[in-house]
């Protein structure tokens, strides 16, 4: 009986250590996921900014072009 108690006590200690480690691992994983989400958001903003720059450049370029041949016919 005493042996069973010692064995259970050791198992409980091991389980507590495992829980502590798992909790720590989970916190690290959560931090990594937050970092990745932040990076994705930054990349999304960067692409959106580039898209707007391209759109502005195209609009400026279109205004500089002379009207096409078909423009006077319409």
Secondary structure, 3 states (H helix, E strand, C coil): CHHHHHHHHHHHHHHHHHHHHHHHHHHHHHHHHHHHHHHHHHHHHHHHHHHHHHHHHHHHHHHHCCCCHHHHHC
